[in-house]
Amino acid sequence: MRAALFAGSFDPITLGHVDIVRRGLRVFDRVVIGIGHNPKKQRVLPLPVRIELCRAACAGLGDVVVQSYEGLTVDHARSIGAVAILRGLRDTADFAFEVPQAHANRTLAPGVETVFVLTDPALAYVSSSLMREIVAAGGDASSWLPAPSLVALRGALGR
């Protein structure tokens, strides 16, 4: 079985994330959504909620596993037997950030490739942080979020 790790904070999971998972399943037998712990980032949604939102958003797509992890993403990829780290690229800023990470990961774990998938152009500007901003200001983010993510985000932000 060829598995890929799709890592992120998923605070919340967006339709852009779901698109990357769906397309990753065309290449890999399994996609593991890894919700990492990054102490530099403040979270709006608690970890158990993010796990459930990811599961709900990807239900029916295929072999998708959702789990949390701590430490280096590449170490987690190795620990679950993933052959690749799956990453979505929205723009050149993502590319500039992701390439050094991919090089470092390849040095740390030569057997784990990084596979980049270009984001669907209709979702290229969607990010979890933008969704949090829109919902916090009372805007409608329903075009970019799975319904459970929108409900959870509104609840967490008092909207």
Secondary structure, DSSP 8 states (H G I E B T S, - for coil): --EEEEEE--TT--HHHHHHHHHHTTT-SEEEEEEE--TTS--SS-HHHHHHHHHHHHTTSSSEEEEEE-S-HHHHHHHTT-SEEEEEE-SHHHHHHHHHHHHHHHHH-TT-EEEEEE--GGGTT--HHHHHHHHHTT---TTTS-HHHHHHHHHHTT-
